[in-house]
Amino acid sequence: MTSAFEIRFAWTDGAGMRDAALAETSARVEVWAGGACVTRAWHRRLRSVVEGVEISLLPVAEWVADSLPTLCFEGPRADHVRSLRGARSAAERAWHRRHGWLAWRAGFALPELLVSRAGEGFVRVDWLRGPSGFDAMPVQFLEEGSAVAPRDVVIEELSKIVDGVLARCQGIESAELSALRERWALRADATSGERRLLERAGRLGLDAYDAGDVDDALAALLEADVAIAEPVLDDLLDLADPACIEPQIPRIAALLEEARGAVATPAVTERLRRARHEFPSLPPGAAPHEHGYACASRLREASLGVAPGVLGSALDDAIADRLLPAANLRETSTDFLVGGLQGLATTGTHGAPFVVARPRAAAGRRFDRARALYSLLAASTPRLITSASEPHQQASRAFAAELLAPAAFLRARITSPLVEREDVDALARELVVDPRVVEHQIDNHALAEIAAG
């Protein structure tokens, strides 16, 4: 994927549209992302392929003005984003309204374009092919794909739509335009504290200017300096649970203070330092699960010195001996683990590892420890271990799955194109992992089909 994102538009004659503002903002629009033309479509009347569509940009400008902080700072709420047409819950439809053009098309033919955060400073753009056999719209969009662009570039491209619409509609009065002018002026005049509020609320999927979303108490909390590092706060915000933020901040701060005094042998701290230095970072736009798989394979060979066949307790011993001793792991109380928060990983003042995890049975405990190991190696700052679908969290889950249940091992053990459930359970017991880890490895590496039931 490339980082290109561009919106090209030229004003057209909107005669015949139902509203003066809609008519004045009629334009031919092309969207390009990752070198692909998102608006490439089959035009039914012209019976040819076109690269642009004629729409009114007013509804798009309203979407940008209402949703800019959320679409640029809130991440996906699932590892795989479905079309709005397949949304299964009110929460999923609300996410699409914040992030997608389709919910704001106002009767115009727009591609299903989705914009969401993709790691620090970057935005992910997804576009989905239009449904075939649906003749109500004059065009059918043909392209499907993803790209990643710098957040500043996306904000600039989207902002020029709003600026263009407002300039075009000078002298036209309507309730929609008044709301658009007011909302856009608020963002333009925001102080640095207000911008921080907008971004943090946006990360939660909330509109800081809507009292129904963000009350005074939450606004004061989000706008203030907090006692934990920004990446840790971001991990907490990614869980999108405002109720857990205020009580968790002092608990996390206390754990981070405790971590400062963590100790380990000089050999462990040196191996951990060297492994962190050599550990590849997650590039913007890279598939998090592919990165996690590759990092796990590399760690086995480079830092642990074990083959794919070294599993279970032998693998645990290698991890404890070389990188993460049992003395540097602790279980935490259940009041810390709410709203998808599952643990914390950092290093102390002298480089010793410090990991806090939830109390679990052996299989779950090993998976959480492997995810914590990924965070220790991949991040230069403390990180929370959570259920969020942010790229770092996705990569850590893939890393843990590949470390504990290597695809090469499973490929050698699976001899049939169809795997029965009892065979999945048997492999999980042998590997000391949850059966779901084996299922995901089989599915994600296309090793076999898993029998239903």
Residue pairs with C-beta under 8 A, 6 or more apart in sequence:
1 34
1 146
1 147
1 148
1 285
2 34
2 35
2 147
2 148
2 285
3 34
3 122
3 147
3 148
3 149
3 150
3 153
3 284
3 285
4 32
4 33
4 34
4 35
4 147
4 149
5 32
5 33
5 34
5 123
5 125
5 147
5 149
5 153
5 154
5 157
6 31
6 32
6 33
6 157
7 29
7 30
7 31
7 32
7 157
7 158
7 160
7 161
8 29
8 30
8 31
8 32
8 52
9 27
9 28
9 29
9 30
9 57
9 161
9 164
10 27
10 28
11 25
11 26
11 27
11 168
12 26
12 27
12 28
12 54
13 26
14 22
14 23
14 24
14 25
14 26
14 56
15 23
16 23
17 23
17 26
17 56
19 174
20 172
20 174
21 58
21 169
21 172
21 174
21 176
21 177
22 56
22 58
23 56
24 168
24 169
24 172
25 56
25 57
25 58
25 61
25 164
25 165
25 168
25 169
26 54
26 55
26 56
26 57
27 54
27 55
27 56
27 57
28 52
28 53
28 54
29 39
29 52
29 53
29 54
29 55
29 57
30 37
30 39
30 51
30 52
31 37
31 38
31 39
31 111
31 113
31 127
32 38
33 125
33 127
33 145
33 147
33 149
34 125
34 145
34 146
34 147
34 148
35 147
36 127
36 143
36 145
36 147
37 51
37 143
38 111
38 113
38 125
38 127
38 141
38 143
39 51
39 52
39 53
39 111
39 141
40 49
40 50
40 51
40 141
40 142
40 143
41 49
41 50
41 51
41 53
41 109
41 111
41 130
41 139
41 140
41 141
41 142
42 48
42 49
42 50
42 139
42 140
42 142
43 49
43 50
43 138
43 139
44 135
44 138
44 139
44 140
45 138
49 142
50 139
53 108
53 109
53 110
53 111
53 139
55 105
55 108
55 109
55 110
56 106
56 108
57 161
57 164
57 165
58 106
58 165
58 169
58 176
58 177
58 180
59 104
59 105
59 106
59 108
60 101
60 104
60 110
60 161
61 161
61 162
61 164
61 165
61 166
61 180
62 104
62 176
62 179
62 180
63 101
63 103
63 104
64 158
64 159
64 161
64 162
65 162
65 180
65 183
65 184
65 187
66 183
66 207
67 97
67 98
67 99
68 155
68 158
68 159
68 187
68 202
69 198
69 199
69 201
69 202
69 207
69 208
70 98
70 99
70 202
70 205
70 206
70 207
71 98
71 99
71 115
71 116
71 123
71 202
72 115
72 117
72 123
72 151
72 154
72 155
72 202
73 117
73 199
73 200
73 202
73 203
74 95
74 98
74 99
74 116
74 117
74 202
74 203
74 204
74 205
74 240
75 116
75 117
75 118
75 203
75 238
75 388
75 389
75 390
75 391
76 95
76 116
76 124
76 389
77 91
77 92
77 95
77 240
77 389
78 389
79 289
79 389
79 394
81 114
81 116
81 126
82 88
82 92
83 102
83 112
83 128
84 93
84 96
84 100
84 102
84 103
84 112
85 112
85 131
87 93
87 96
93 103
94 205
95 205
96 102
96 103
96 114
97 103
97 104
98 205
99 114
99 115
99 116
100 112
100 113
100 114
100 115
101 110
101 111
101 112
101 113
101 114
102 110
102 112
102 113
104 110
109 137
109 138
109 139
111 127
111 128
111 130
111 141
111 143
112 127
112 128
112 130
112 141
113 125
113 126
113 127
114 125
114 126
114 127
114 128
115 123
115 124
115 125
115 154
115 158
116 123
116 124
116 126
117 123
117 124
117 151
117 203
117 390
118 124
118 148
118 284
118 285
118 391
119 148
119 282
119 284
119 390
119 391
119 392
121 150
121 151
121 152
121 284
122 148
122 149
122 150
122 151
122 284
122 285
123 148
123 149
123 150
123 151
123 154
124 146
124 147
124 148
124 285
125 146
125 147
125 148
125 149
125 154
126 145
126 146
127 141
127 143
127 144
127 145
127 146
128 144
129 141
129 142
129 143
129 144
130 137
130 139
130 140
130 141
130 142
131 140
132 140
134 140
147 285
148 284
148 285
162 180
162 184
165 180
166 177
166 180
166 181
166 184
169 177
183 209
186 209
187 198
190 198
193 223
194 208
194 223
196 222
196 223
197 208
197 214
197 219
197 222
197 223
198 208
200 222
200 223
200 233
200 237
201 207
201 208
201 213
201 214
201 218
201 219
201 222
202 208
203 234
203 237
203 238
204 237
204 240
204 242
205 240
206 213
206 214
206 242
207 213
207 214
208 214
208 219
208 222
214 222
218 242
218 245
221 245
221 246
226 233
226 249
227 249
227 250
227 253
228 236
228 249
228 252
228 253
228 256
229 256
229 381
229 382
231 379
231 381
231 382
231 383
232 252
232 256
232 344
232 381
232 382
232 383
232 384
233 249
235 383
235 384
235 386
235 388
235 390
235 393
236 244
236 245
236 248
236 249
236 252
236 341
236 384
236 386
237 245
238 386
238 388
238 390
238 393
239 339
239 340
239 341
239 386
239 387
239 388
241 338
241 339
241 340
243 339
244 338
244 339
244 341
248 336
248 338
248 341
251 335
251 336
252 344
252 384
255 332
255 336
255 344
255 356
256 344
256 346
256 382
258 354
259 346
259 347
259 348
259 354
259 382
260 348
260 349
261 348
261 349
262 328
262 347
262 348
262 349
262 350
262 352
262 353
262 354
263 348
263 350
263 352
264 272
264 325
264 327
264 328
264 351
264 352
264 353
265 325
268 322
268 323
268 325
268 352
268 353
269 350
269 351
269 352
271 303
271 322
271 323
272 323
272 324
272 347
272 351
272 352
272 353
272 376
272 377
273 351
274 303
275 299
275 302
275 303
275 323
275 377
276 376
276 377
276 380
278 302
278 303
279 295
279 299
279 377
279 378
280 291
280 294
280 295
280 298
281 378
282 288
282 291
282 378
282 391
282 392
282 395
283 291
288 391
288 392
288 394
288 395
288 398
289 394
289 395
289 397
289 398
289 444
290 398
291 395
291 398
292 374
292 394
292 395
292 396
292 397
292 398
292 399
292 400
292 401
292 402
293 398
293 399
293 402
293 407
295 374
295 377
295 378
295 395
295 399
296 398
296 399
296 400
296 401
296 402
296 403
296 406
297 308
297 402
297 406
299 373
299 377
299 403
300 306
300 307
300 308
300 310
300 403
300 406
303 322
303 323
304 315
304 318
304 319
304 322
304 323
305 318
305 322
306 314
306 315
306 318
308 406
308 408
308 409
309 409
310 318
311 404
311 405
311 406
311 409
311 430
311 431
311 432
312 430
312 431
312 432
313 432
315 403
315 404
316 366
319 369
319 373
320 326
323 353
323 373
323 376
324 353
324 355
324 369
324 372
324 373
324 376
325 353
328 352
328 353
328 354
328 355
329 355
329 356
329 357
329 369
329 372
330 355
330 356
330 357
331 356
331 357
331 358
331 359
332 343
332 356
332 357
332 358
332 359
334 358
334 359
336 356
337 343
337 358
340 386
340 387
340 388
341 384
341 385
341 386
342 357
342 358
342 368
342 371
342 384
342 385
342 386
342 387
343 355
343 356
343 357
343 358
343 368
343 371
343 372
343 384
343 385
344 354
344 355
344 356
344 372
344 382
344 383
344 384
344 385
345 353
345 354
345 355
345 356
345 371
345 372
345 373
345 375
345 376
345 379
345 382
345 383
345 385
346 353
346 354
346 376
346 381
346 382
346 383
347 353
347 354
347 376
348 354
353 376
355 369
355 372
355 376
357 365
357 368
357 369
357 372
357 385
358 364
358 368
360 368
362 432
363 428
363 432
363 433
363 434
363 437
364 434
366 404
366 432
366 433
367 400
367 401
367 404
367 433
367 434
367 437
368 385
368 400
370 399
370 400
370 403
370 404
371 385
371 396
371 397
371 399
371 400
372 385
373 399
373 400
373 403
374 395
374 396
374 399
374 400
375 383
375 385
375 392
375 396
378 392
378 395
378 396
379 392
383 392
385 393
385 396
386 393
387 393
398 444
400 437
401 433
401 437
401 440
401 441
401 444
402 441
404 431
404 432
404 433
404 437
405 427
405 428
405 431
405 433
405 437
405 438
405 441
407 441
407 445
407 447
409 431
410 427
410 438
410 441
410 442
410 445
410 447
411 445
411 447
413 427
414 423
414 442
414 447
414 448
416 448
417 448
417 449
418 448
418 449
418 450
418 451
419 442
419 447
419 448
419 449
419 450
419 451
420 451
421 450
421 451
421 453
424 435
424 438
424 439
424 442
424 450
425 435
427 438
428 434
428 435
428 437
428 438
431 437
431 438
439 450
441 447
442 448
442 450
443 450
